[in-house]
Amino acid sequence: MAERATVGALLAGGRARRMGGGDKALCAVGGQSILSRVAERLAPQCAGLVLSANGDPARFASLGWPVAADDPPGFAGPLAGILAALDWTAANRPDALWVASAATDAPFLPRDLVARLHLAREEAGALVACAASGGRRHPVIALWPVGLRADLRRALVEEGERKVERFAARWPLAVVEWPVSPVDPFFNANTPADLAEAERLAARHPEA
C-alpha cells in the first residue's frame, strides 16, 4: 500500500557508556553484528533503510546504507536521531510518508514490526504507534509520520525536549504489545552482561 510506504531508521547515535564506549551496534550476537541483525529483520518490512549515526560515517561505509547525522548536533538523544531520519526521508524518499525507528541494540527485533504498528495505528485512528512487551513500552521502536518533523525540531531546539515517550504522548498514540516468550523481541544489549545474555538467548532460540 503506497500510503504505508515506510523508511526504516536504524538508530545508532548513542555513546554506549554502559558498554564502555564505541559502537555497541557493531557488537556481535549469533555470529553477526547487532546492527546487521536489526537491518536484516527491518529491511524486508520497509521501502529502504537509513542509518542515523554521529561521528565519522566512513566506519559504516561497507554496509552500503545512507547515513544521516543528528541535526541539531551534540548527542541530543534518540529524538535527534528520529528527526535526522525524518529529514532524510523527506529529502530523499518523498514517496515514503512514514519512518519506523528501531534501536540497534535490540538483536531480536520482530519480523512483523512495521505491519503491526501500521495496523494498530489505523485501527485506533492514531498518528504515532510504538511497540511494547511485558507491559513496558519501547518508545524508540515506533512508527512516525514524516509530517511531524517540524514539530519535532521545535520540541528539540526550542523546548529542549529529550524524552521520546513524552514527545510521542503529544499525539494520538497506539501501543502494540508483543509476547516475551520464548525471547523478548525488544531485549536490548546495553552492558557486557546483556551482550552475554543475548548470545545465550540466540544460541538457545535460533528461531528468535
C-alpha positions as CSV (number, residue, x, y, z in Angstrom):
1,M,0.0,0.0,0.0
2,A,1.5,3.3,-1.1
3,E,0.1,5.2,1.9
4,R,2.0,2.8,4.1
5,A,5.4,3.3,2.4
6,T,7.9,3.4,5.2
7,V,11.6,4.0,5.6
8,G,13.4,2.1,8.4
9,A,15.6,4.2,10.6
10,L,18.4,2.4,12.4
11,L,19.2,4.5,15.4
12,A,22.9,4.1,16.2
13,G,23.7,7.6,17.6
14,G,24.2,6.7,21.2
15,R,27.6,6.8,23.1
16,A,27.3,3.3,24.6
17,R,28.6,4.4,28.0
18,R,27.4,1.3,29.8
19,M,29.2,-0.8,27.1
20,G,32.4,1.0,27.6
21,G,32.0,3.4,24.7
22,G,32.3,2.7,20.9
23,D,29.6,1.4,18.6
24,K,27.6,-1.2,20.5
25,A,25.6,-1.8,17.4
26,L,28.7,-3.4,15.9
27,C,29.0,-5.9,18.8
28,A,28.3,-9.5,17.6
29,V,25.4,-11.7,18.6
30,G,25.0,-15.1,17.0
31,G,27.9,-14.5,14.7
32,Q,26.8,-11.2,13.2
33,S,26.7,-7.6,14.4
34,I,23.5,-6.4,16.2
35,L,23.3,-3.7,13.6
36,S,23.3,-6.3,10.8
37,R,20.7,-8.4,12.6
38,V,18.4,-5.5,13.1
39,A,18.8,-4.4,9.4
40,E,18.2,-7.9,8.2
41,R,14.9,-8.0,10.0
42,L,13.8,-4.5,9.2
43,A,14.7,-4.2,5.5
44,P,12.0,-6.6,4.2
45,Q,9.4,-4.6,6.0
46,C,10.4,-1.2,4.6
47,A,10.9,0.7,1.4
48,G,14.5,1.4,2.3
49,L,16.8,1.9,5.3
50,V,18.7,4.9,6.7
51,L,21.3,4.7,9.4
52,S,21.1,7.6,12.0
53,A,24.6,7.9,13.5
54,N,27.0,10.5,14.7
55,G,30.8,10.7,14.1
56,D,32.6,9.6,11.0
57,P,30.2,7.9,8.6
58,A,33.1,6.1,6.9
59,R,33.0,3.4,9.6
60,F,29.7,2.3,8.2
61,A,30.6,2.6,4.5
62,S,31.0,-1.1,3.9
63,L,27.3,-1.6,4.9
64,G,26.1,0.4,2.0
65,W,23.3,2.4,3.7
66,P,22.9,6.1,3.7
67,V,23.9,7.7,7.0
68,A,22.1,10.7,8.5
69,A,23.8,12.6,11.3
70,D,21.9,14.3,14.1
71,D,20.9,17.9,13.5
72,P,21.0,19.6,15.9
73,P,24.3,18.1,16.9
74,G,25.6,17.4,20.4
75,F,24.2,14.0,21.2
76,A,20.7,15.2,21.8
77,G,19.5,11.6,22.2
78,P,17.2,9.3,20.2
79,L,14.8,12.1,19.3
80,A,17.5,13.8,17.4
81,G,18.2,10.5,15.5
82,I,14.5,10.2,14.7
83,L,14.5,13.8,13.4
84,A,17.5,13.1,11.2
85,A,15.7,10.1,9.7
86,L,12.5,12.1,9.1
87,D,14.5,14.9,7.4
88,W,16.5,12.4,5.3
89,T,13.2,10.7,4.2
90,A,11.6,13.9,3.3
91,A,14.6,14.9,1.2
92,N,15.4,11.5,-0.4
93,R,12.3,9.4,-0.3
94,P,9.3,11.7,-0.9
95,D,7.2,8.7,-1.7
96,A,7.6,7.4,1.9
97,L,5.3,9.2,4.4
98,W,6.4,7.1,7.4
99,V,9.5,6.3,9.3
100,A,9.8,3.2,11.5
101,S,12.6,3.8,14.1
102,A,14.4,0.9,15.6
103,A,17.2,0.7,18.3
104,T,20.3,-1.0,17.0
105,D,20.9,-2.7,20.4
106,A,17.8,-5.0,20.0
107,P,19.1,-8.2,18.3
108,F,15.7,-10.0,18.3
109,L,13.6,-7.3,16.6
110,P,10.3,-8.8,15.4
111,R,9.8,-9.5,11.7
112,D,6.2,-8.2,11.8
113,L,7.1,-4.9,13.5
114,V,6.1,-2.4,10.8
115,A,2.9,-4.2,9.6
116,R,1.6,-4.5,13.2
117,L,2.4,-0.9,14.0
118,H,0.6,0.4,10.9
119,L,-2.4,-1.8,11.6
120,A,-2.7,-0.6,15.2
121,R,-2.3,3.0,14.1
122,E,-5.1,2.6,11.5
123,E,-7.5,0.8,13.8
124,A,-7.0,3.3,16.6
125,G,-7.0,6.4,14.3
126,A,-3.7,7.3,15.9
127,L,-0.8,9.4,14.5
128,V,2.1,7.5,16.2
129,A,2.4,3.8,17.1
130,C,5.0,2.3,19.4
131,A,6.0,-1.2,20.5
132,A,5.6,-2.8,23.9
133,S,6.4,-6.1,25.6
134,G,5.9,-7.4,29.1
135,G,3.7,-4.4,29.9
136,R,6.6,-2.0,29.1
137,R,6.6,0.5,26.3
138,H,9.5,0.9,23.9
139,P,9.0,4.4,22.5
140,V,12.2,4.4,20.5
141,I,10.8,1.5,18.5
142,A,8.0,3.3,16.8
143,L,6.2,4.5,13.7
144,W,6.3,8.2,12.9
145,P,4.7,10.3,10.2
146,V,7.3,12.3,8.2
147,G,5.0,15.3,8.6
148,L,5.9,15.6,12.3
149,R,9.4,16.7,11.6
150,A,8.8,20.5,12.0
151,D,7.1,19.8,15.4
152,L,9.9,17.5,16.5
153,R,12.6,20.1,15.5
154,R,10.7,22.7,17.5
155,A,10.5,20.4,20.5
156,L,14.2,19.6,20.4
157,V,15.6,23.1,19.6
158,E,13.2,25.5,21.2
159,E,11.8,23.4,24.1
160,G,14.8,21.2,24.9
161,E,12.7,18.1,24.8
162,R,14.8,14.9,25.1
163,K,12.3,12.2,26.1
164,V,10.9,10.2,23.2
165,E,7.9,9.0,25.3
166,R,7.0,12.5,26.3
167,F,7.1,13.7,22.7
168,A,5.1,10.7,21.4
169,A,2.5,11.4,24.1
170,R,1.6,14.7,22.5
171,W,-0.1,12.8,19.7
172,P,-2.8,10.2,19.4
173,L,-0.8,7.0,20.2
174,A,-1.3,3.3,19.5
175,V,0.6,0.8,21.6
176,V,1.3,-2.7,20.3
177,E,2.1,-5.5,22.7
178,W,4.4,-8.4,21.7
179,P,4.8,-11.6,23.8
180,V,8.1,-12.0,25.7
181,S,8.2,-15.8,25.3
182,P,10.5,-17.5,24.4
183,V,12.5,-14.3,23.9
184,D,11.5,-10.7,24.5
185,P,11.8,-9.3,20.9
186,F,12.9,-5.9,22.4
187,F,15.6,-7.2,24.6
188,N,18.3,-4.6,24.4
189,A,22.0,-5.1,25.0
190,N,23.3,-2.1,26.9
191,T,26.0,-3.7,29.0
192,P,28.6,-6.5,28.6
193,A,26.3,-8.7,30.7
194,D,23.4,-8.0,28.5
195,L,25.5,-8.9,25.5
196,A,26.4,-12.2,27.0
197,E,22.8,-12.9,27.8
198,A,21.8,-12.0,24.2
199,E,24.4,-14.5,22.9
200,R,23.0,-17.2,25.2
201,L,19.4,-16.5,24.0
202,A,20.5,-16.5,20.4
203,A,22.1,-19.9,20.8
204,R,19.2,-21.4,22.7
205,H,16.4,-19.9,20.5
206,P,17.8,-19.5,17.0
207,E,14.3,-19.0,15.7
208,A,14.2,-15.7,17.6
